[in-house]
Amino acid sequence: SAKNGKEALKALKLATEPTLIFMDLMMPVMSGWELLDEIKKDESFSQHKIVTISAINPSQTLQDPTPLDTDGTIRKPLSWEQIWNEVTKHCNMPSSTT
């Protein structure tokens, strides 16, 4: 977890194997949009899945409802069920824990 986009980028570069990244688009210091740009520039992140979280309706700001070629978007307010659905979808896990 990071307090802003700049801290998130630093943490990602130090991480061993992040496979799924959840990020808010509205962050201080470095926005989620800027962080996405930095991640896309770095080949070492090319296999990672990115899910954006935002109160902004992406369809109001972009033609594509999934901003900047990410793997998913969750609109706020979000639920644990929405997060779990993204985890199971992108990490090849069963959708139910039972």
Backbone as XML, in Angstrom:
<?xml version="1.0"?>
<chain id="A" units="angstrom">
  <residue number="1" name="SER">
    <atom name="N" x="0.842" y="-1.169" z="0.000"/>
    <atom name="CA" x="0.000" y="0.000" z="0.000"/>
    <atom name="C" x="0.893" y="1.240" z="0.000"/>
  </residue>
  <residue number="2" name="ALA">
    <atom name="N" x="0.438" y="2.263" z="-0.695"/>
    <atom name="CA" x="1.201" y="3.506" z="-0.789"/>
    <atom name="C" x="0.262" y="4.686" z="-0.598"/>
  </residue>
  <residue number="3" name="LYS">
    <atom name="N" x="0.807" y="5.799" z="-0.099"/>
    <atom name="CA" x="0.002" y="6.992" z="0.169"/>
    <atom name="C" x="-0.261" y="7.813" z="-1.080"/>
  </residue>
  <residue number="4" name="ASN">
    <atom name="N" x="0.593" y="7.658" z="-2.098"/>
    <atom name="CA" x="0.430" y="8.438" z="-3.322"/>
    <atom name="C" x="1.085" y="7.694" z="-4.481"/>
  </residue>
  <residue number="5" name="GLY">
    <atom name="N" x="0.926" y="8.231" z="-5.678"/>
    <atom name="CA" x="1.452" y="7.579" z="-6.870"/>
    <atom name="C" x="2.959" y="7.434" z="-6.874"/>
  </residue>
  <residue number="6" name="LYS">
    <atom name="N" x="3.661" y="8.422" z="-6.353"/>
    <atom name="CA" x="5.126" y="8.370" z="-6.327"/>
    <atom name="C" x="5.603" y="7.233" z="-5.422"/>
  </residue>
  <residue number="7" name="GLU">
    <atom name="N" x="4.989" y="7.104" z="-4.241"/>
    <atom name="CA" x="5.332" y="6.003" z="-3.337"/>
    <atom name="C" x="4.962" y="4.655" z="-3.961"/>
  </residue>
  <residue number="8" name="ALA">
    <atom name="N" x="3.847" y="4.619" z="-4.676"/>
    <atom name="CA" x="3.418" y="3.375" z="-5.324"/>
    <atom name="C" x="4.432" y="2.928" z="-6.369"/>
  </residue>
  <residue number="9" name="LEU">
    <atom name="N" x="4.927" y="3.859" z="-7.173"/>
    <atom name="CA" x="5.915" y="3.519" z="-8.192"/>
    <atom name="C" x="7.187" y="2.983" z="-7.547"/>
  </residue>
  <residue number="10" name="LYS">
    <atom name="N" x="7.631" y="3.617" z="-6.485"/>
    <atom name="CA" x="8.830" y="3.162" z="-5.771"/>
    <atom name="C" x="8.613" y="1.752" z="-5.216"/>
  </residue>
  <residue number="11" name="ALA">
    <atom name="N" x="7.454" y="1.509" z="-4.610"/>
    <atom name="CA" x="7.149" y="0.189" z="-4.049"/>
    <atom name="C" x="7.082" y="-0.876" z="-5.135"/>
  </residue>
  <residue number="12" name="LEU">
    <atom name="N" x="6.507" y="-0.527" z="-6.282"/>
    <atom name="CA" x="6.418" y="-1.488" z="-7.381"/>
    <atom name="C" x="7.792" y="-1.879" z="-7.899"/>
  </residue>
  <residue number="13" name="LYS">
    <atom name="N" x="8.692" y="-0.915" z="-7.970"/>
    <atom name="CA" x="10.042" y="-1.205" z="-8.460"/>
    <atom name="C" x="10.823" y="-2.083" z="-7.487"/>
  </residue>
  <residue number="14" name="LEU">
    <atom name="N" x="10.477" y="-2.032" z="-6.202"/>
    <atom name="CA" x="11.150" y="-2.848" z="-5.192"/>
    <atom name="C" x="10.496" y="-4.217" z="-5.011"/>
  </residue>
  <residue number="15" name="ALA">
    <atom name="N" x="9.266" y="-4.357" z="-5.455"/>
    <atom name="CA" x="8.522" y="-5.605" z="-5.266"/>
    <atom name="C" x="9.112" y="-6.720" z="-6.117"/>
  </residue>
  <residue number="16" name="THR">
    <atom name="N" x="8.971" y="-7.933" z="-5.630"/>
    <atom name="CA" x="9.511" y="-9.064" z="-6.370"/>
    <atom name="C" x="8.595" y="-9.508" z="-7.497"/>
  </residue>
  <residue number="17" name="GLU">
    <atom name="N" x="7.358" y="-9.775" z="-7.228"/>
    <atom name="CA" x="6.464" y="-10.281" z="-8.252"/>
    <atom name="C" x="5.027" y="-9.776" z="-8.103"/>
  </residue>
  <residue number="18" name="PRO">
    <atom name="N" x="4.762" y="-8.503" z="-8.192"/>
    <atom name="CA" x="3.347" y="-8.115" z="-8.158"/>
    <atom name="C" x="2.678" y="-8.578" z="-9.447"/>
  </residue>
  <residue number="19" name="THR">
    <atom name="N" x="1.560" y="-9.222" z="-9.328"/>
    <atom name="CA" x="0.872" y="-9.675" z="-10.526"/>
    <atom name="C" x="-0.414" y="-8.907" z="-10.774"/>
  </residue>
  <residue number="20" name="LEU">
    <atom name="N" x="-0.988" y="-8.354" z="-9.722"/>
    <atom name="CA" x="-2.226" y="-7.597" z="-9.854"/>
    <atom name="C" x="-2.090" y="-6.306" z="-9.063"/>
  </residue>
  <residue number="21" name="ILE">
    <atom name="N" x="-2.282" y="-5.201" z="-9.736"/>
    <atom name="CA" x="-2.128" y="-3.884" z="-9.123"/>
    <atom name="C" x="-3.488" y="-3.194" z="-9.112"/>
  </residue>
  <residue number="22" name="PHE">
    <atom name="N" x="-3.958" y="-2.810" z="-7.923"/>
    <atom name="CA" x="-5.153" y="-1.984" z="-7.788"/>
    <atom name="C" x="-4.675" y="-0.571" z="-7.532"/>
  </residue>
  <residue number="23" name="MET">
    <atom name="N" x="-5.191" y="0.397" z="-8.272"/>
    <atom name="CA" x="-4.749" y="1.775" z="-8.064"/>
    <atom name="C" x="-5.892" y="2.755" z="-8.249"/>
  </residue>
  <residue number="24" name="ASP">
    <atom name="N" x="-5.901" y="3.743" z="-7.359"/>
    <atom name="CA" x="-6.850" y="4.846" z="-7.473"/>
    <atom name="C" x="-6.304" y="5.809" z="-8.520"/>
  </residue>
  <residue number="25" name="LEU">
    <atom name="N" x="-7.166" y="6.375" z="-9.317"/>
    <atom name="CA" x="-6.714" y="7.341" z="-10.322"/>
    <atom name="C" x="-6.445" y="8.710" z="-9.718"/>
  </residue>
  <residue number="26" name="MET">
    <atom name="N" x="-7.107" y="9.015" z="-8.607"/>
    <atom name="CA" x="-6.958" y="10.322" z="-7.977"/>
    <atom name="C" x="-6.076" y="10.182" z="-6.741"/>
  </residue>
  <residue number="27" name="MET">
    <atom name="N" x="-4.764" y="10.432" z="-6.915"/>
    <atom name="CA" x="-3.805" y="10.343" z="-5.810"/>
    <atom name="C" x="-2.995" y="11.628" z="-5.763"/>
  </residue>
  <residue number="28" name="PRO">
    <atom name="N" x="-2.515" y="11.988" z="-4.576"/>
    <atom name="CA" x="-1.665" y="13.178" z="-4.475"/>
    <atom name="C" x="-0.250" y="12.898" z="-4.991"/>
  </residue>
  <residue number="29" name="VAL">
    <atom name="N" x="0.520" y="13.925" z="-5.170"/>
    <atom name="CA" x="1.925" y="13.901" z="-5.590"/>
    <atom name="C" x="2.070" y="13.404" z="-7.025"/>
  </residue>
  <residue number="30" name="MET">
    <atom name="N" x="1.683" y="12.170" z="-7.303"/>
    <atom name="CA" x="1.661" y="11.616" z="-8.655"/>
    <atom name="C" x="0.300" y="10.954" z="-8.824"/>
  </residue>
  <residue number="31" name="SER">
    <atom name="N" x="-0.471" y="11.400" z="-9.791"/>
    <atom name="CA" x="-1.818" y="10.855" z="-9.979"/>
    <atom name="C" x="-1.752" y="9.422" z="-10.505"/>
  </residue>
  <residue number="32" name="GLY">
    <atom name="N" x="-2.873" y="8.747" z="-10.431"/>
    <atom name="CA" x="-2.959" y="7.406" z="-10.997"/>
    <atom name="C" x="-2.707" y="7.408" z="-12.492"/>
  </residue>
  <residue number="33" name="TRP">
    <atom name="N" x="-3.152" y="8.466" z="-13.178"/>
    <atom name="CA" x="-2.901" y="8.593" z="-14.623"/>
    <atom name="C" x="-1.396" y="8.655" z="-14.889"/>
  </residue>
  <residue number="34" name="GLU">
    <atom name="N" x="-0.684" y="9.451" z="-14.089"/>
    <atom name="CA" x="0.772" y="9.568" z="-14.255"/>
    <atom name="C" x="1.469" y="8.255" z="-13.902"/>
  </residue>
  <residue number="35" name="LEU">
    <atom name="N" x="0.993" y="7.595" z="-12.848"/>
    <atom name="CA" x="1.571" y="6.312" z="-12.462"/>
    <atom name="C" x="1.365" y="5.280" z="-13.570"/>
  </residue>
  <residue number="36" name="LEU">
    <atom name="N" x="0.187" y="5.269" z="-14.177"/>
    <atom name="CA" x="-0.061" y="4.358" z="-15.297"/>
    <atom name="C" x="0.917" y="4.609" z="-16.437"/>
  </residue>
  <residue number="37" name="ASP">
    <atom name="N" x="1.163" y="5.874" z="-16.741"/>
    <atom name="CA" x="2.140" y="6.210" z="-17.789"/>
    <atom name="C" x="3.514" y="5.641" z="-17.456"/>
  </residue>
  <residue number="38" name="GLU">
    <atom name="N" x="3.948" y="5.791" z="-16.207"/>
    <atom name="CA" x="5.260" y="5.287" z="-15.789"/>
    <atom name="C" x="5.314" y="3.760" z="-15.851"/>
  </residue>
  <residue number="39" name="ILE">
    <atom name="N" x="4.247" y="3.111" z="-15.425"/>
    <atom name="CA" x="4.197" y="1.648" z="-15.461"/>
    <atom name="C" x="4.265" y="1.158" z="-16.904"/>
  </residue>
  <residue number="40" name="LYS">
    <atom name="N" x="3.519" y="1.801" z="-17.796"/>
    <atom name="CA" x="3.493" y="1.381" z="-19.203"/>
    <atom name="C" x="4.850" y="1.565" z="-19.880"/>
  </residue>
  <residue number="41" name="LYS">
    <atom name="N" x="5.658" y="2.510" z="-19.409"/>
    <atom name="CA" x="6.990" y="2.743" z="-19.980"/>
    <atom name="C" x="7.989" y="1.662" z="-19.579"/>
  </residue>
  <residue number="42" name="ASP">
    <atom name="N" x="7.732" y="0.964" z="-18.478"/>
    <atom name="CA" x="8.686" y="0.014" z="-17.906"/>
    <atom name="C" x="8.315" y="-1.417" z="-18.305"/>
  </residue>
  <residue number="43" name="GLU">
    <atom name="N" x="9.123" y="-2.027" z="-19.158"/>
    <atom name="CA" x="8.871" y="-3.385" z="-19.644"/>
    <atom name="C" x="8.747" y="-4.419" z="-18.526"/>
  </residue>
  <residue number="44" name="SER">
    <atom name="N" x="9.391" y="-4.181" z="-17.398"/>
    <atom name="CA" x="9.336" y="-5.169" z="-16.317"/>
    <atom name="C" x="7.923" y="-5.321" z="-15.745"/>
  </residue>
  <residue number="45" name="PHE">
    <atom name="N" x="7.032" y="-4.384" z="-16.050"/>
    <atom name="CA" x="5.645" y="-4.465" z="-15.588"/>
    <atom name="C" x="4.693" y="-4.968" z="-16.666"/>
  </residue>
  <residue number="46" name="SER">
    <atom name="N" x="5.204" y="-5.377" z="-17.814"/>
    <atom name="CA" x="4.347" y="-5.692" z="-18.959"/>
    <atom name="C" x="3.378" y="-6.847" z="-18.710"/>
  </residue>
  <residue number="47" name="GLN">
    <atom name="N" x="3.709" y="-7.760" z="-17.834"/>
    <atom name="CA" x="2.836" y="-8.905" z="-17.568"/>
    <atom name="C" x="1.873" y="-8.675" z="-16.401"/>
  </residue>
  <residue number="48" name="HIS">
    <atom name="N" x="1.992" y="-7.558" z="-15.722"/>
    <atom name="CA" x="1.147" y="-7.290" z="-14.561"/>
    <atom name="C" x="-0.229" y="-6.798" z="-14.998"/>
  </residue>
  <residue number="49" name="LYS">
    <atom name="N" x="-1.218" y="-7.176" z="-14.242"/>
    <atom name="CA" x="-2.590" y="-6.733" z="-14.477"/>
    <atom name="C" x="-2.844" y="-5.497" z="-13.625"/>
  </residue>
  <residue number="50" name="ILE">
    <atom name="N" x="-3.535" y="-4.517" z="-14.209"/>
    <atom name="CA" x="-3.822" y="-3.266" z="-13.509"/>
    <atom name="C" x="-5.327" y="-3.023" z="-13.508"/>
  </residue>
  <residue number="51" name="VAL">
    <atom name="N" x="-5.869" y="-2.809" z="-12.316"/>
    <atom name="CA" x="-7.278" y="-2.466" z="-12.153"/>
    <atom name="C" x="-7.332" y="-1.091" z="-11.511"/>
  </residue>
  <residue number="52" name="THR">
    <atom name="N" x="-7.996" y="-0.162" z="-12.175"/>
    <atom name="CA" x="-8.114" y="1.185" z="-11.626"/>
    <atom name="C" x="-9.371" y="1.284" z="-10.767"/>
  </residue>
  <residue number="53" name="ILE">
    <atom name="N" x="-9.284" y="2.160" z="-9.774"/>
    <atom name="CA" x="-10.399" y="2.423" z="-8.863"/>
    <atom name="C" x="-10.640" y="3.922" z="-8.891"/>
  </residue>
  <residue number="54" name="SER">
    <atom name="N" x="-11.893" y="4.326" z="-9.126"/>
    <atom name="CA" x="-12.155" y="5.756" z="-9.195"/>
    <atom name="C" x="-13.633" y="6.071" z="-9.047"/>
  </residue>
  <residue number="55" name="ALA">
    <atom name="N" x="-13.902" y="7.248" z="-8.512"/>
    <atom name="CA" x="-15.269" y="7.757" z="-8.469"/>
    <atom name="C" x="-15.637" y="8.380" z="-9.809"/>
  </residue>
  <residue number="56" name="ILE">
    <atom name="N" x="-14.627" y="8.655" z="-10.620"/>
    <atom name="CA" x="-14.852" y="9.221" z="-11.951"/>
    <atom name="C" x="-15.407" y="8.134" z="-12.849"/>
  </residue>
  <residue number="57" name="ASN">
    <atom name="N" x="-16.412" y="8.452" z="-13.620"/>
    <atom name="CA" x="-16.933" y="7.519" z="-14.603"/>
    <atom name="C" x="-16.007" y="7.565" z="-15.812"/>
  </residue>
  <residue number="58" name="PRO">
    <atom name="N" x="-15.226" y="6.498" z="-16.058"/>
    <atom name="CA" x="-14.272" y="6.536" z="-17.169"/>
    <atom name="C" x="-14.922" y="6.838" z="-18.509"/>
  </residue>
  <residue number="59" name="SER">
    <atom name="N" x="-16.179" y="6.429" z="-18.706"/>
    <atom name="CA" x="-16.833" y="6.683" z="-19.988"/>
    <atom name="C" x="-17.114" y="8.169" z="-20.202"/>
  </residue>
  <residue number="60" name="GLN">
    <atom name="N" x="-17.073" y="8.963" z="-19.129"/>
    <atom name="CA" x="-17.258" y="10.404" z="-19.278"/>
    <atom name="C" x="-15.975" y="11.098" z="-19.711"/>
  </residue>
  <residue number="61" name="THR">
    <atom name="N" x="-14.824" y="10.467" z="-19.460"/>
    <atom name="CA" x="-13.553" y="11.104" z="-19.782"/>
    <atom name="C" x="-12.840" y="10.454" z="-20.956"/>
  </residue>
  <residue number="62" name="LEU">
    <atom name="N" x="-13.192" y="9.224" z="-21.288"/>
    <atom name="CA" x="-12.540" y="8.503" z="-22.373"/>
    <atom name="C" x="-13.579" y="7.761" z="-23.200"/>
  </residue>
  <residue number="63" name="GLN">
    <atom name="N" x="-13.253" y="7.457" z="-24.443"/>
    <atom name="CA" x="-14.134" y="6.649" z="-25.280"/>
    <atom name="C" x="-14.231" y="5.226" z="-24.723"/>
  </residue>
  <residue number="64" name="ASP">
    <atom name="N" x="-13.102" y="4.658" z="-24.351"/>
    <atom name="CA" x="-13.035" y="3.295" z="-23.835"/>
    <atom name="C" x="-13.310" y="3.315" z="-22.334"/>
  </residue>
  <residue number="65" name="PRO">
    <atom name="N" x="-14.252" y="2.484" z="-21.846"/>
    <atom name="CA" x="-14.546" y="2.497" z="-20.409"/>
    <atom name="C" x="-13.417" y="1.951" z="-19.545"/>
  </residue>
  <residue number="66" name="THR">
    <atom name="N" x="-12.427" y="1.291" z="-20.131"/>
    <atom name="CA" x="-11.261" y="0.819" z="-19.389"/>
    <atom name="C" x="-10.111" y="1.757" z="-19.702"/>
  </residue>
  <residue number="67" name="PRO">
    <atom name="N" x="-9.770" y="2.680" z="-18.783"/>
    <atom name="CA" x="-8.815" y="3.737" z="-19.108"/>
    <atom name="C" x="-7.397" y="3.246" z="-19.355"/>
  </residue>
  <residue number="68" name="LEU">
    <atom name="N" x="-6.756" y="3.868" z="-20.327"/>
    <atom name="CA" x="-5.336" y="3.662" z="-20.613"/>
    <atom name="C" x="-4.929" y="2.202" z="-20.706"/>
  </residue>
  <residue number="69" name="ASP">
    <atom name="N" x="-5.756" y="1.408" z="-21.360"/>
    <atom name="CA" x="-5.392" y="0.015" z="-21.600"/>
    <atom name="C" x="-5.120" y="-0.752" z="-20.304"/>
  </residue>
  <residue number="70" name="THR">
    <atom name="N" x="-5.952" y="-0.555" z="-19.308"/>
    <atom name="CA" x="-5.836" y="-1.321" z="-18.068"/>
    <atom name="C" x="-6.688" y="-2.578" z="-18.186"/>
  </residue>
  <residue number="71" name="ASP">
    <atom name="N" x="-6.618" y="-3.424" z="-17.190"/>
    <atom name="CA" x="-7.319" y="-4.701" z="-17.248"/>
    <atom name="C" x="-8.697" y="-4.665" z="-16.597"/>
  </residue>
  <residue number="72" name="GLY">
    <atom name="N" x="-9.032" y="-3.545" z="-15.990"/>
    <atom name="CA" x="-10.341" y="-3.413" z="-15.379"/>
    <atom name="C" x="-10.476" y="-2.099" z="-14.641"/>
  </residue>
  <residue number="73" name="THR">
    <atom name="N" x="-11.716" y="-1.764" z="-14.333"/>
    <atom name="CA" x="-12.015" y="-0.544" z="-13.592"/>
    <atom name="C" x="-13.121" y="-0.842" z="-12.590"/>
  </residue>
  <residue number="74" name="ILE">
    <atom name="N" x="-12.943" y="-0.376" z="-11.372"/>
    <atom name="CA" x="-13.983" y="-0.473" z="-10.350"/>
    <atom name="C" x="-14.369" y="0.950" z="-9.978"/>
  </residue>
  <residue number="75" name="ARG">
    <atom name="N" x="-15.675" y="1.218" z="-10.026"/>
    <atom name="CA" x="-16.160" y="2.540" z="-9.630"/>
    <atom name="C" x="-16.418" y="2.570" z="-8.140"/>
  </residue>
  <residue number="76" name="LYS">
    <atom name="N" x="-16.083" y="3.701" z="-7.523"/>
    <atom name="CA" x="-16.389" y="3.908" z="-6.103"/>
    <atom name="C" x="-17.859" y="4.269" z="-5.972"/>
  </residue>
  <residue number="77" name="PRO">
    <atom name="N" x="-18.500" y="3.927" z="-4.894"/>
    <atom name="CA" x="-17.968" y="3.159" z="-3.772"/>
    <atom name="C" x="-17.802" y="1.695" z="-4.191"/>
  </residue>
  <residue number="78" name="LEU">
    <atom name="N" x="-16.729" y="1.074" z="-3.738"/>
    <atom name="CA" x="-16.455" y="-0.300" z="-4.119"/>
    <atom name="C" x="-16.741" y="-1.247" z="-2.967"/>
  </residue>
  <residue number="79" name="SER">
    <atom name="N" x="-16.883" y="-2.504" z="-3.320"/>
    <atom name="CA" x="-17.154" y="-3.530" z="-2.304"/>
    <atom name="C" x="-16.055" y="-4.583" z="-2.351"/>
  </residue>
  <residue number="80" name="TRP">
    <atom name="N" x="-15.954" y="-5.349" z="-1.274"/>
    <atom name="CA" x="-14.989" y="-6.448" z="-1.250"/>
    <atom name="C" x="-15.316" y="-7.460" z="-2.332"/>
  </residue>
  <residue number="81" name="GLU">
    <atom name="N" x="-16.595" y="-7.622" z="-2.626"/>
    <atom name="CA" x="-16.999" y="-8.561" z="-3.677"/>
    <atom name="C" x="-16.427" y="-8.132" z="-5.030"/>
  </residue>
  <residue number="82" name="GLN">
    <atom name="N" x="-16.473" y="-6.836" z="-5.330"/>
    <atom name="CA" x="-15.902" y="-6.346" z="-6.586"/>
    <atom name="C" x="-14.394" y="-6.591" z="-6.631"/>
  </residue>
  <residue number="83" name="ILE">
    <atom name="N" x="-13.727" y="-6.336" z="-5.519"/>
    <atom name="CA" x="-12.278" y="-6.569" z="-5.462"/>
    <atom name="C" x="-11.987" y="-8.054" z="-5.658"/>
  </residue>
  <residue number="84" name="TRP">
    <atom name="N" x="-12.708" y="-8.911" z="-4.939"/>
    <atom name="CA" x="-12.487" y="-10.347" z="-5.049"/>
    <atom name="C" x="-12.746" y="-10.837" z="-6.476"/>
  </residue>
  <residue number="85" name="ASN">
    <atom name="N" x="-13.784" y="-10.304" z="-7.122"/>
    <atom name="CA" x="-14.072" y="-10.688" z="-8.506"/>
    <atom name="C" x="-12.897" y="-10.369" z="-9.422"/>
  </residue>
  <residue number="86" name="GLU">
    <atom name="N" x="-12.268" y="-9.219" z="-9.228"/>
    <atom name="CA" x="-11.101" y="-8.851" z="-10.047"/>
    <atom name="C" x="-9.909" y="-9.752" z="-9.733"/>
  </residue>
  <residue number="87" name="VAL">
    <atom name="N" x="-9.712" y="-10.071" z="-8.455"/>
    <atom name="CA" x="-8.608" y="-10.962" z="-8.067"/>
    <atom name="C" x="-8.786" y="-12.324" z="-8.725"/>
  </residue>
  <residue number="88" name="THR">
    <atom name="N" x="-9.976" y="-12.901" z="-8.611"/>
    <atom name="CA" x="-10.196" y="-14.233" z="-9.183"/>
    <atom name="C" x="-10.092" y="-14.208" z="-10.702"/>
  </residue>
  <residue number="89" name="LYS">
    <atom name="N" x="-10.552" y="-13.142" z="-11.324"/>
    <atom name="CA" x="-10.501" y="-13.025" z="-12.787"/>
    <atom name="C" x="-9.064" y="-12.938" z="-13.297"/>
  </residue>
  <residue number="90" name="HIS">
    <atom name="N" x="-8.232" y="-12.161" z="-12.646"/>
    <atom name="CA" x="-6.891" y="-11.889" z="-13.162"/>
    <atom name="C" x="-5.799" y="-12.791" z="-12.596"/>
  </residue>
  <residue number="91" name="CYS">
    <atom name="N" x="-6.090" y="-13.513" z="-11.528"/>
    <atom name="CA" x="-5.063" y="-14.365" z="-10.906"/>
    <atom name="C" x="-5.383" y="-15.848" z="-11.047"/>
  </residue>
  <residue number="92" name="ASN">
    <atom name="N" x="-6.298" y="-16.174" z="-11.956"/>
    <atom name="CA" x="-6.653" y="-17.572" z="-12.220"/>
    <atom name="C" x="-7.010" y="-18.332" z="-10.954"/>
  </residue>
  <residue number="93" name="MET">
    <atom name="N" x="-7.882" y="-17.733" z="-10.160"/>
    <atom name="CA" x="-8.338" y="-18.354" z="-8.920"/>
    <atom name="C" x="-9.810" y="-18.709" z="-9.059"/>
  </residue>
  <residue number="94" name="PRO">
    <atom name="N" x="-10.273" y="-19.705" z="-8.297"/>
    <atom name="CA" x="-11.707" y="-20.002" z="-8.323"/>
    <atom name="C" x="-12.497" y="-18.820" z="-7.782"/>
  </residue>
  <residue number="95" name="SER">
    <atom name="N" x="-13.666" y="-18.582" z="-8.338"/>
    <atom name="CA" x="-14.448" y="-17.410" z="-7.940"/>
    <atom name="C" x="-15.115" y="-17.575" z="-6.585"/>
  </residue>
  <residue number="96" name="SER">
    <atom name="N" x="-15.199" y="-18.781" z="-6.078"/>
    <atom name="CA" x="-15.815" y="-19.019" z="-4.771"/>
    <atom name="C" x="-14.805" y="-19.674" z="-3.842"/>
  </residue>
  <residue number="97" name="THR">
    <atom name="N" x="-14.864" y="-19.305" z="-2.569"/>
    <atom name="CA" x="-13.951" y="-19.893" z="-1.586"/>
    <atom name="C" x="-14.534" y="-21.143" z="-0.948"/>
  </residue>
  <residue number="98" name="THR">
    <atom name="N" x="-15.754" y="-21.522" z="-1.330"/>
    <atom name="CA" x="-16.388" y="-22.718" z="-0.750"/>
    <atom name="C" x="-16.217" y="-23.904" z="-1.652"/>
  </residue>
</chain>
